[in-house]
Amino acid sequence: MDTTWQGHAKVEEYLERIGRLPARITGEAELLDALPAEVHRVLDLGCGDGRLAALVMDAHPEVEAAVALDRSPAMLGAAHTRFAGDPRVTVAAHDMADPLVVDESFDAVVSGFAIHHLAHDRKRTLFDEIHAALRPGGVFANLEVVECATPALQAEFFARIGRAEGDPEDVCAPVEPQLEWMRAAGFTDVDCQWRWRGFALLVGRK
């Protein structure tokens, strides 16, 4: 995984460019709709500035604990600022390339535009670890960057999101193999519940 996420310049450019995309806002709304009726504990993987965890907490005021993990110091700084003074939230450094080890289980594990940076083999083992981290009935909702059907469609997608040259850090996979990896990890009711070009919402239940 590239080290450019360690600095503020790329983080600020990303948050400015991606944060206002209508498709992202729609995808986040669909993610919230896919979560259980009650969420008391939520884990946000690759949390960035904490945007997705904050949306979950706004939609579910019953949240008692939120854990937000990221490897980028700049992103973690932004997340610490967002959640300053909220005792329910733990923001911590974690590289998703390393095994996910948690002390307690969660009603929901969410991720937004992060897991696609991992090698495919690591995606598969991470799905196993996420399944283990969920309570029975819990939901994994992954708003993700996925591989488009053709190179032309991929180039068109990148142009639409303001990154015509693509991103050298991306290790995107098509939707269907990722759904199969989730099923192999033990998830049920696995589906792509929403898609816009190279953005997709992949959801499974424990």
mmCIF file of the C-alpha atoms, coordinates in Angstrom:
data_MODEL
# 
_entry.id   MODEL 
# 
loop_
_atom_site.group_PDB 
_atom_site.id 
_atom_site.type_symbol 
_atom_site.label_atom_id 
_atom_site.label_alt_id 
_atom_site.label_comp_id 
_atom_site.label_asym_id 
_atom_site.label_entity_id 
_atom_site.label_seq_id 
_atom_site.pdbx_PDB_ins_code 
_atom_site.Cartn_x 
_atom_site.Cartn_y 
_atom_site.Cartn_z 
_atom_site.occupancy 
_atom_site.B_iso_or_equiv 
_atom_site.pdbx_formal_charge 
_atom_site.auth_seq_id 
_atom_site.auth_comp_id 
_atom_site.auth_asym_id 
_atom_site.auth_atom_id 
_atom_site.pdbx_PDB_model_num 
ATOM 1   C CA . MET A 1 1   ? 0.000   0.000   0.000   1.00 0.00 ? 1   MET A CA 1 
ATOM 2   C CA . ASP A 1 2   ? 1.265   3.440   -0.951  1.00 0.00 ? 2   ASP A CA 1 
ATOM 3   C CA . THR A 1 3   ? 2.717   5.762   1.673   1.00 0.00 ? 3   THR A CA 1 
ATOM 4   C CA . THR A 1 4   ? 1.170   8.920   0.198   1.00 0.00 ? 4   THR A CA 1 
ATOM 5   C CA . TRP A 1 5   ? -1.812  8.543   2.545   1.00 0.00 ? 5   TRP A CA 1 
ATOM 6   C CA . GLN A 1 6   ? 0.587   9.363   5.359   1.00 0.00 ? 6   GLN A CA 1 
ATOM 7   C CA . GLY A 1 7   ? 0.687   13.034  4.307   1.00 0.00 ? 7   GLY A CA 1 
ATOM 8   C CA . HIS A 1 8   ? -1.867  15.806  4.417   1.00 0.00 ? 8   HIS A CA 1 
ATOM 9   C CA . ALA A 1 9   ? -1.759  16.823  0.729   1.00 0.00 ? 9   ALA A CA 1 
ATOM 10  C CA . LYS A 1 10  ? -3.316  13.636  -0.672  1.00 0.00 ? 10  LYS A CA 1 
ATOM 11  C CA . VAL A 1 11  ? -5.788  13.405  2.192   1.00 0.00 ? 11  VAL A CA 1 
ATOM 12  C CA . GLU A 1 12  ? -7.025  16.961  1.672   1.00 0.00 ? 12  GLU A CA 1 
ATOM 13  C CA . GLU A 1 13  ? -7.301  16.467  -2.102  1.00 0.00 ? 13  GLU A CA 1 
ATOM 14  C CA . TYR A 1 14  ? -9.233  13.226  -1.645  1.00 0.00 ? 14  TYR A CA 1 
ATOM 15  C CA . LEU A 1 15  ? -11.666 14.600  0.927   1.00 0.00 ? 15  LEU A CA 1 
ATOM 16  C CA . GLU A 1 16  ? -12.380 17.649  -1.214  1.00 0.00 ? 16  GLU A CA 1 
ATOM 17  C CA . ARG A 1 17  ? -12.846 15.696  -4.460  1.00 0.00 ? 17  ARG A CA 1 
ATOM 18  C CA . ILE A 1 18  ? -14.747 12.641  -3.244  1.00 0.00 ? 18  ILE A CA 1 
ATOM 19  C CA . GLY A 1 19  ? -16.702 14.131  -0.364  1.00 0.00 ? 19  GLY A CA 1 
ATOM 20  C CA . ARG A 1 20  ? -19.134 16.060  -2.550  1.00 0.00 ? 20  ARG A CA 1 
ATOM 21  C CA . LEU A 1 21  ? -19.829 13.410  -5.188  1.00 0.00 ? 21  LEU A CA 1 
ATOM 22  C CA . PRO A 1 22  ? -23.606 12.814  -5.457  1.00 0.00 ? 22  PRO A CA 1 
ATOM 23  C CA . ALA A 1 23  ? -22.978 9.102   -6.022  1.00 0.00 ? 23  ALA A CA 1 
ATOM 24  C CA . ARG A 1 24  ? -21.076 8.846   -2.752  1.00 0.00 ? 24  ARG A CA 1 
ATOM 25  C CA . ILE A 1 25  ? -23.877 10.559  -0.861  1.00 0.00 ? 25  ILE A CA 1 
ATOM 26  C CA . THR A 1 26  ? -26.419 8.186   -2.420  1.00 0.00 ? 26  THR A CA 1 
ATOM 27  C CA . GLY A 1 27  ? -24.253 5.159   -1.663  1.00 0.00 ? 27  GLY A CA 1 
ATOM 28  C CA . GLU A 1 28  ? -23.887 6.203   1.959   1.00 0.00 ? 28  GLU A CA 1 
ATOM 29  C CA . ALA A 1 29  ? -27.659 6.527   2.289   1.00 0.00 ? 29  ALA A CA 1 
ATOM 30  C CA . GLU A 1 30  ? -28.073 3.018   0.883   1.00 0.00 ? 30  GLU A CA 1 
ATOM 31  C CA . LEU A 1 31  ? -25.458 1.729   3.330   1.00 0.00 ? 31  LEU A CA 1 
ATOM 32  C CA . LEU A 1 32  ? -27.347 3.193   6.271   1.00 0.00 ? 32  LEU A CA 1 
ATOM 33  C CA . ASP A 1 33  ? -30.533 1.555   5.003   1.00 0.00 ? 33  ASP A CA 1 
ATOM 34  C CA . ALA A 1 34  ? -28.787 -1.842  4.920   1.00 0.00 ? 34  ALA A CA 1 
ATOM 35  C CA . LEU A 1 35  ? -27.812 -1.820  8.605   1.00 0.00 ? 35  LEU A CA 1 
ATOM 36  C CA . PRO A 1 36  ? -29.754 -3.596  11.378  1.00 0.00 ? 36  PRO A CA 1 
ATOM 37  C CA . ALA A 1 37  ? -32.687 -1.797  12.947  1.00 0.00 ? 37  ALA A CA 1 
ATOM 38  C CA . GLU A 1 38  ? -30.600 -1.235  16.073  1.00 0.00 ? 38  GLU A CA 1 
ATOM 39  C CA . VAL A 1 39  ? -26.855 -0.656  16.135  1.00 0.00 ? 39  VAL A CA 1 
ATOM 40  C CA . HIS A 1 40  ? -25.246 -0.469  19.563  1.00 0.00 ? 40  HIS A CA 1 
ATOM 41  C CA . ARG A 1 41  ? -21.657 -1.125  18.494  1.00 0.00 ? 41  ARG A CA 1 
ATOM 42  C CA . VAL A 1 42  ? -20.153 -0.200  15.119  1.00 0.00 ? 42  VAL A CA 1 
ATOM 43  C CA . LEU A 1 43  ? -16.694 -0.714  13.632  1.00 0.00 ? 43  LEU A CA 1 
ATOM 44  C CA . ASP A 1 44  ? -15.526 1.527   10.762  1.00 0.00 ? 44  ASP A CA 1 
ATOM 45  C CA . LEU A 1 45  ? -12.577 0.079   8.822   1.00 0.00 ? 45  LEU A CA 1 
ATOM 46  C CA . GLY A 1 46  ? -10.432 2.563   6.933   1.00 0.00 ? 46  GLY A CA 1 
ATOM 47  C CA . CYS A 1 47  ? -12.448 5.292   8.609   1.00 0.00 ? 47  CYS A CA 1 
ATOM 48  C CA . GLY A 1 48  ? -10.691 8.255   7.004   1.00 0.00 ? 48  GLY A CA 1 
ATOM 49  C CA . ASP A 1 49  ? -11.894 11.430  8.674   1.00 0.00 ? 49  ASP A CA 1 
ATOM 50  C CA . GLY A 1 50  ? -14.712 9.538   10.418  1.00 0.00 ? 50  GLY A CA 1 
ATOM 51  C CA . ARG A 1 51  ? -17.438 10.577  8.017   1.00 0.00 ? 51  ARG A CA 1 
ATOM 52  C CA . LEU A 1 52  ? -19.098 7.161   7.706   1.00 0.00 ? 52  LEU A CA 1 
ATOM 53  C CA . ALA A 1 53  ? -18.967 6.377   11.428  1.00 0.00 ? 53  ALA A CA 1 
ATOM 54  C CA . ALA A 1 54  ? -20.537 9.771   12.111  1.00 0.00 ? 54  ALA A CA 1 
ATOM 55  C CA . LEU A 1 55  ? -23.343 9.065   9.644   1.00 0.00 ? 55  LEU A CA 1 
ATOM 56  C CA . VAL A 1 56  ? -24.065 5.735   11.339  1.00 0.00 ? 56  VAL A CA 1 
ATOM 57  C CA . MET A 1 57  ? -24.141 7.398   14.750  1.00 0.00 ? 57  MET A CA 1 
ATOM 58  C CA . ASP A 1 58  ? -26.449 10.145  13.503  1.00 0.00 ? 58  ASP A CA 1 
ATOM 59  C CA . ALA A 1 59  ? -28.829 7.542   12.062  1.00 0.00 ? 59  ALA A CA 1 
ATOM 60  C CA . HIS A 1 60  ? -28.601 5.358   15.177  1.00 0.00 ? 60  HIS A CA 1 
ATOM 61  C CA . PRO A 1 61  ? -28.557 7.482   18.338  1.00 0.00 ? 61  PRO A CA 1 
ATOM 62  C CA . GLU A 1 62  ? -28.633 4.242   20.331  1.00 0.00 ? 62  GLU A CA 1 
ATOM 63  C CA . VAL A 1 63  ? -24.967 3.615   19.419  1.00 0.00 ? 63  VAL A CA 1 
ATOM 64  C CA . GLU A 1 64  ? -23.025 3.011   22.630  1.00 0.00 ? 64  GLU A CA 1 
ATOM 65  C CA . ALA A 1 65  ? -19.581 2.481   21.122  1.00 0.00 ? 65  ALA A CA 1 
ATOM 66  C CA . ALA A 1 66  ? -17.930 3.201   17.785  1.00 0.00 ? 66  ALA A CA 1 
ATOM 67  C CA . VAL A 1 67  ? -14.424 2.110   16.826  1.00 0.00 ? 67  VAL A CA 1 
ATOM 68  C CA . ALA A 1 68  ? -12.816 3.951   13.900  1.00 0.00 ? 68  ALA A CA 1 
ATOM 69  C CA . LEU A 1 69  ? -9.595  2.506   12.456  1.00 0.00 ? 69  LEU A CA 1 
ATOM 70  C CA . ASP A 1 70  ? -7.241  3.901   9.817   1.00 0.00 ? 70  ASP A CA 1 
ATOM 71  C CA . ARG A 1 71  ? -3.537  3.740   8.961   1.00 0.00 ? 71  ARG A CA 1 
ATOM 72  C CA . SER A 1 72  ? -3.101  7.354   7.817   1.00 0.00 ? 72  SER A CA 1 
ATOM 73  C CA . PRO A 1 73  ? -1.930  9.806   10.496  1.00 0.00 ? 73  PRO A CA 1 
ATOM 74  C CA . ALA A 1 74  ? -3.540  12.670  8.578   1.00 0.00 ? 74  ALA A CA 1 
ATOM 75  C CA . MET A 1 75  ? -6.889  10.873  8.402   1.00 0.00 ? 75  MET A CA 1 
ATOM 76  C CA . LEU A 1 76  ? -6.669  9.868   12.051  1.00 0.00 ? 76  LEU A CA 1 
ATOM 77  C CA . GLY A 1 77  ? -6.013  13.482  12.991  1.00 0.00 ? 77  GLY A CA 1 
ATOM 78  C CA . ALA A 1 78  ? -9.151  14.551  11.138  1.00 0.00 ? 78  ALA A CA 1 
ATOM 79  C CA . ALA A 1 79  ? -11.169 11.784  12.821  1.00 0.00 ? 79  ALA A CA 1 
ATOM 80  C CA . HIS A 1 80  ? -9.879  12.765  16.261  1.00 0.00 ? 80  HIS A CA 1 
ATOM 81  C CA . THR A 1 81  ? -10.980 16.330  15.555  1.00 0.00 ? 81  THR A CA 1 
ATOM 82  C CA . ARG A 1 82  ? -14.436 15.214  14.386  1.00 0.00 ? 82  ARG A CA 1 
ATOM 83  C CA . PHE A 1 83  ? -15.101 13.075  17.455  1.00 0.00 ? 83  PHE A CA 1 
ATOM 84  C CA . ALA A 1 84  ? -13.343 15.198  20.071  1.00 0.00 ? 84  ALA A CA 1 
ATOM 85  C CA . GLY A 1 85  ? -15.270 15.058  23.326  1.00 0.00 ? 85  GLY A CA 1 
ATOM 86  C CA . ASP A 1 86  ? -17.455 12.074  22.331  1.00 0.00 ? 86  ASP A CA 1 
ATOM 87  C CA . PRO A 1 87  ? -16.657 9.300   24.832  1.00 0.00 ? 87  PRO A CA 1 
ATOM 88  C CA . ARG A 1 88  ? -18.451 6.698   22.714  1.00 0.00 ? 88  ARG A CA 1 
ATOM 89  C CA . VAL A 1 89  ? -15.827 6.861   19.950  1.00 0.00 ? 89  VAL A CA 1 
ATOM 90  C CA . THR A 1 90  ? -12.408 5.221   19.883  1.00 0.00 ? 90  THR A CA 1 
ATOM 91  C CA . VAL A 1 91  ? -10.139 6.348   17.033  1.00 0.00 ? 91  VAL A CA 1 
ATOM 92  C CA . ALA A 1 92  ? -7.063  4.168   16.588  1.00 0.00 ? 92  ALA A CA 1 
ATOM 93  C CA . ALA A 1 93  ? -4.279  3.389   14.135  1.00 0.00 ? 93  ALA A CA 1 
ATOM 94  C CA . HIS A 1 94  ? -4.631  0.111   12.241  1.00 0.00 ? 94  HIS A CA 1 
ATOM 95  C CA . ASP A 1 95  ? -3.382  -1.045  8.851   1.00 0.00 ? 95  ASP A CA 1 
ATOM 96  C CA . MET A 1 96  ? -5.919  -3.348  7.225   1.00 0.00 ? 96  MET A CA 1 
ATOM 97  C CA . ALA A 1 97  ? -3.031  -5.307  5.746   1.00 0.00 ? 97  ALA A CA 1 
ATOM 98  C CA . ASP A 1 98  ? -2.528  -6.585  9.295   1.00 0.00 ? 98  ASP A CA 1 
ATOM 99  C CA . PRO A 1 99  ? -4.918  -9.032  11.007  1.00 0.00 ? 99  PRO A CA 1 
ATOM 100 C CA . LEU A 1 100 ? -8.039  -7.521  12.530  1.00 0.00 ? 100 LEU A CA 1 
ATOM 101 C CA . VAL A 1 101 ? -8.227  -8.371  16.232  1.00 0.00 ? 101 VAL A CA 1 
ATOM 102 C CA . VAL A 1 102 ? -11.075 -6.975  18.339  1.00 0.00 ? 102 VAL A CA 1 
ATOM 103 C CA . ASP A 1 103 ? -11.956 -7.407  22.000  1.00 0.00 ? 103 ASP A CA 1 
ATOM 104 C CA . GLU A 1 104 ? -15.745 -7.245  21.559  1.00 0.00 ? 104 GLU A CA 1 
ATOM 105 C CA . SER A 1 105 ? -18.223 -7.996  18.796  1.00 0.00 ? 105 SER A CA 1 
ATOM 106 C CA . PHE A 1 106 ? -20.202 -5.502  16.726  1.00 0.00 ? 106 PHE A CA 1 
ATOM 107 C CA . ASP A 1 107 ? -23.713 -5.089  15.356  1.00 0.00 ? 107 ASP A CA 1 
ATOM 108 C CA . ALA A 1 108 ? -22.297 -3.494  12.206  1.00 0.00 ? 108 ALA A CA 1 
ATOM 109 C CA . VAL A 1 109 ? -18.960 -3.329  10.440  1.00 0.00 ? 109 VAL A CA 1 
ATOM 110 C CA . VAL A 1 110 ? -18.795 -0.639  7.776   1.00 0.00 ? 110 VAL A CA 1 
ATOM 111 C CA . SER A 1 111 ? -16.150 0.524   5.351   1.00 0.00 ? 111 SER A CA 1 
ATOM 112 C CA . GLY A 1 112 ? -16.095 3.266   2.748   1.00 0.00 ? 112 GLY A CA 1 
ATOM 113 C CA . PHE A 1 113 ? -13.729 3.222   -0.239  1.00 0.00 ? 113 PHE A CA 1 
ATOM 114 C CA . ALA A 1 114 ? -10.878 1.543   1.651   1.00 0.00 ? 114 ALA A CA 1 
ATOM 115 C CA . ILE A 1 115 ? -10.718 -2.240  1.261   1.00 0.00 ? 115 ILE A CA 1 
ATOM 116 C CA . HIS A 1 116 ? -9.993  -1.991  -2.486  1.00 0.00 ? 116 HIS A CA 1 
ATOM 117 C CA . HIS A 1 117 ? -6.441  -0.922  -1.594  1.00 0.00 ? 117 HIS A CA 1 
ATOM 118 C CA . LEU A 1 118 ? -5.716  -4.443  -0.323  1.00 0.00 ? 118 LEU A CA 1 
ATOM 119 C CA . ALA A 1 119 ? -4.428  -7.380  -2.341  1.00 0.00 ? 119 ALA A CA 1 
ATOM 120 C CA . HIS A 1 120 ? -7.190  -9.833  -3.228  1.00 0.00 ? 120 HIS A CA 1 
ATOM 121 C CA . ASP A 1 121 ? -5.865  -12.554 -0.911  1.00 0.00 ? 121 ASP A CA 1 
ATOM 122 C CA . ARG A 1 122 ? -5.949  -10.084 1.972   1.00 0.00 ? 122 ARG A CA 1 
ATOM 123 C CA . LYS A 1 123 ? -9.489  -9.021  1.070   1.00 0.00 ? 123 LYS A CA 1 
ATOM 124 C CA . ARG A 1 124 ? -10.576 -12.642 1.477   1.00 0.00 ? 124 ARG A CA 1 
ATOM 125 C CA . THR A 1 125 ? -8.926  -13.114 4.867   1.00 0.00 ? 125 THR A CA 1 
ATOM 126 C CA . LEU A 1 126 ? -10.237 -9.740  6.043   1.00 0.00 ? 126 LEU A CA 1 
ATOM 127 C CA . PHE A 1 127 ? -13.779 -10.848 5.205   1.00 0.00 ? 127 PHE A CA 1 
ATOM 128 C CA . ASP A 1 128 ? -13.199 -13.880 7.463   1.00 0.00 ? 128 ASP A CA 1 
ATOM 129 C CA . GLU A 1 129 ? -12.044 -11.586 10.265  1.00 0.00 ? 129 GLU A CA 1 
ATOM 130 C CA . ILE A 1 130 ? -14.980 -9.213  9.810   1.00 0.00 ? 130 ILE A CA 1 
ATOM 131 C CA . HIS A 1 131 ? -17.411 -12.123 10.001  1.00 0.00 ? 131 HIS A CA 1 
ATOM 132 C CA . ALA A 1 132 ? -15.776 -13.229 13.253  1.00 0.00 ? 132 ALA A CA 1 
ATOM 133 C CA . ALA A 1 133 ? -16.061 -9.682  14.655  1.00 0.00 ? 133 ALA A CA 1 
ATOM 134 C CA . LEU A 1 134 ? -19.828 -9.486  14.122  1.00 0.00 ? 134 LEU A CA 1 
ATOM 135 C CA . ARG A 1 135 ? -22.557 -10.526 16.516  1.00 0.00 ? 135 ARG A CA 1 
ATOM 136 C CA . PRO A 1 136 ? -25.152 -12.990 15.177  1.00 0.00 ? 136 PRO A CA 1 
ATOM 137 C CA . GLY A 1 137 ? -27.471 -10.989 12.939  1.00 0.00 ? 137 GLY A CA 1 
ATOM 138 C CA . GLY A 1 138 ? -24.840 -8.302  12.474  1.00 0.00 ? 138 GLY A CA 1 
ATOM 139 C CA . VAL A 1 139 ? -24.233 -6.703  9.083   1.00 0.00 ? 139 VAL A CA 1 
ATOM 140 C CA . PHE A 1 140 ? -21.096 -5.991  7.064   1.00 0.00 ? 140 PHE A CA 1 
ATOM 141 C CA . ALA A 1 141 ? -21.708 -3.102  4.655   1.00 0.00 ? 141 ALA A CA 1 
ATOM 142 C CA . ASN A 1 142 ? -18.842 -2.197  2.334   1.00 0.00 ? 142 ASN A CA 1 
ATOM 143 C CA . LEU A 1 143 ? -19.202 0.872   0.102   1.00 0.00 ? 143 LEU A CA 1 
ATOM 144 C CA . GLU A 1 144 ? -16.413 0.112   -2.302  1.00 0.00 ? 144 GLU A CA 1 
ATOM 145 C CA . VAL A 1 145 ? -14.550 0.985   -5.469  1.00 0.00 ? 145 VAL A CA 1 
ATOM 146 C CA . VAL A 1 146 ? -14.908 -2.002  -7.801  1.00 0.00 ? 146 VAL A CA 1 
ATOM 147 C CA . GLU A 1 147 ? -13.591 -3.041  -11.178 1.00 0.00 ? 147 GLU A CA 1 
ATOM 148 C CA . CYS A 1 148 ? -15.799 -2.050  -14.106 1.00 0.00 ? 148 CYS A CA 1 
ATOM 149 C CA . ALA A 1 149 ? -16.675 -4.521  -16.861 1.00 0.00 ? 149 ALA A CA 1 
ATOM 150 C CA . THR A 1 150 ? -14.327 -3.067  -19.496 1.00 0.00 ? 150 THR A CA 1 
ATOM 151 C CA . PRO A 1 151 ? -11.265 -0.803  -19.571 1.00 0.00 ? 151 PRO A CA 1 
ATOM 152 C CA . ALA A 1 152 ? -13.319 1.838   -21.383 1.00 0.00 ? 152 ALA A CA 1 
ATOM 153 C CA . LEU A 1 153 ? -15.938 1.867   -18.632 1.00 0.00 ? 153 LEU A CA 1 
ATOM 154 C CA . GLN A 1 154 ? -13.180 1.997   -16.011 1.00 0.00 ? 154 GLN A CA 1 
ATOM 155 C CA . ALA A 1 155 ? -11.615 5.033   -17.692 1.00 0.00 ? 155 ALA A CA 1 
ATOM 156 C CA . GLU A 1 156 ? -15.009 6.711   -17.940 1.00 0.00 ? 156 GLU A CA 1 
ATOM 157 C CA . PHE A 1 157 ? -15.643 6.094   -14.238 1.00 0.00 ? 157 PHE A CA 1 
ATOM 158 C CA . PHE A 1 158 ? -12.290 7.569   -13.234 1.00 0.00 ? 158 PHE A CA 1 
ATOM 159 C CA . ALA A 1 159 ? -13.013 10.638  -15.353 1.00 0.00 ? 159 ALA A CA 1 
ATOM 160 C CA . ARG A 1 160 ? -16.416 11.044  -13.681 1.00 0.00 ? 160 ARG A CA 1 
ATOM 161 C CA . ILE A 1 161 ? -14.849 11.095  -10.214 1.00 0.00 ? 161 ILE A CA 1 
ATOM 162 C CA . GLY A 1 162 ? -12.157 13.588  -11.193 1.00 0.00 ? 162 GLY A CA 1 
ATOM 163 C CA . ARG A 1 163 ? -9.264  11.137  -11.358 1.00 0.00 ? 163 ARG A CA 1 
ATOM 164 C CA . ALA A 1 164 ? -8.835  10.572  -15.087 1.00 0.00 ? 164 ALA A CA 1 
ATOM 165 C CA . GLU A 1 165 ? -5.459  8.903   -14.639 1.00 0.00 ? 165 GLU A CA 1 
ATOM 166 C CA . GLY A 1 166 ? -6.856  6.434   -12.103 1.00 0.00 ? 166 GLY A CA 1 
ATOM 167 C CA . ASP A 1 167 ? -5.132  5.660   -8.816  1.00 0.00 ? 167 ASP A CA 1 
ATOM 168 C CA . PRO A 1 168 ? -1.984  3.502   -8.698  1.00 0.00 ? 168 PRO A CA 1 
ATOM 169 C CA . GLU A 1 169 ? -2.951  2.320   -5.205  1.00 0.00 ? 169 GLU A CA 1 
ATOM 170 C CA . ASP A 1 170 ? -6.190  0.703   -6.375  1.00 0.00 ? 170 ASP A CA 1 
ATOM 171 C CA . VAL A 1 171 ? -6.389  -3.093  -6.391  1.00 0.00 ? 171 VAL A CA 1 
ATOM 172 C CA . CYS A 1 172 ? -10.015 -3.246  -7.496  1.00 0.00 ? 172 CYS A CA 1 
ATOM 173 C CA . ALA A 1 173 ? -11.910 -6.498  -7.913  1.00 0.00 ? 173 ALA A CA 1 
ATOM 174 C CA . PRO A 1 174 ? -15.169 -7.095  -9.793  1.00 0.00 ? 174 PRO A CA 1 
ATOM 175 C CA . VAL A 1 175 ? -18.344 -7.333  -7.746  1.00 0.00 ? 175 VAL A CA 1 
ATOM 176 C CA . GLU A 1 176 ? -19.162 -11.026 -8.124  1.00 0.00 ? 176 GLU A CA 1 
ATOM 177 C CA . PRO A 1 177 ? -15.856 -12.464 -6.871  1.00 0.00 ? 177 PRO A CA 1 
ATOM 178 C CA . GLN A 1 178 ? -16.117 -10.268 -3.783  1.00 0.00 ? 178 GLN A CA 1 
ATOM 179 C CA . LEU A 1 179 ? -19.630 -11.535 -3.113  1.00 0.00 ? 179 LEU A CA 1 
ATOM 180 C CA . GLU A 1 180 ? -18.294 -15.086 -3.410  1.00 0.00 ? 180 GLU A CA 1 
ATOM 181 C CA . TRP A 1 181 ? -15.485 -14.293 -0.952  1.00 0.00 ? 181 TRP A CA 1 
ATOM 182 C CA . MET A 1 182 ? -18.076 -12.966 1.488   1.00 0.00 ? 182 MET A CA 1 
ATOM 183 C CA . ARG A 1 183 ? -20.178 -16.110 1.134   1.00 0.00 ? 183 ARG A CA 1 
ATOM 184 C CA . ALA A 1 184 ? -17.084 -18.254 1.668   1.00 0.00 ? 184 ALA A CA 1 
ATOM 185 C CA . ALA A 1 185 ? -16.412 -16.302 4.880   1.00 0.00 ? 185 ALA A CA 1 
ATOM 186 C CA . GLY A 1 186 ? -19.827 -17.370 6.179   1.00 0.00 ? 186 GLY A CA 1 
ATOM 187 C CA . PHE A 1 187 ? -21.987 -14.367 5.344   1.00 0.00 ? 187 PHE A CA 1 
ATOM 188 C CA . THR A 1 188 ? -25.620 -14.906 4.327   1.00 0.00 ? 188 THR A CA 1 
ATOM 189 C CA . ASP A 1 189 ? -28.003 -12.723 2.315   1.00 0.00 ? 189 ASP A CA 1 
ATOM 190 C CA . VAL A 1 190 ? -24.959 -11.480 0.407   1.00 0.00 ? 190 VAL A CA 1 
ATOM 191 C CA . ASP A 1 191 ? -25.735 -9.006  -2.344  1.00 0.00 ? 191 ASP A CA 1 
ATOM 192 C CA . CYS A 1 192 ? -24.628 -5.930  -4.218  1.00 0.00 ? 192 CYS A CA 1 
ATOM 193 C CA . GLN A 1 193 ? -27.415 -3.678  -2.965  1.00 0.00 ? 193 GLN A CA 1 
ATOM 194 C CA . TRP A 1 194 ? -26.463 -0.569  -4.951  1.00 0.00 ? 194 TRP A CA 1 
ATOM 195 C CA . ARG A 1 195 ? -24.091 0.375   -7.755  1.00 0.00 ? 195 ARG A CA 1 
ATOM 196 C CA . TRP A 1 196 ? -23.063 3.426   -9.745  1.00 0.00 ? 196 TRP A CA 1 
ATOM 197 C CA . ARG A 1 197 ? -20.333 2.705   -12.277 1.00 0.00 ? 197 ARG A CA 1 
ATOM 198 C CA . GLY A 1 198 ? -17.263 1.808   -10.194 1.00 0.00 ? 198 GLY A CA 1 
ATOM 199 C CA . PHE A 1 199 ? -18.931 2.390   -6.817  1.00 0.00 ? 199 PHE A CA 1 
ATOM 200 C CA . ALA A 1 200 ? -20.786 -0.543  -5.249  1.00 0.00 ? 200 ALA A CA 1 
ATOM 201 C CA . LEU A 1 201 ? -22.371 -1.425  -1.919  1.00 0.00 ? 201 LEU A CA 1 
ATOM 202 C CA . LEU A 1 202 ? -21.606 -5.013  -0.920  1.00 0.00 ? 202 LEU A CA 1 
ATOM 203 C CA . VAL A 1 203 ? -23.629 -6.309  2.025   1.00 0.00 ? 203 VAL A CA 1 
ATOM 204 C CA . GLY A 1 204 ? -23.716 -9.531  4.012   1.00 0.00 ? 204 GLY A CA 1 
ATOM 205 C CA . ARG A 1 205 ? -25.274 -10.716 7.262   1.00 0.00 ? 205 ARG A CA 1 
ATOM 206 C CA . LYS A 1 206 ? -23.906 -13.023 9.937   1.00 0.00 ? 206 LYS A CA 1 
# 
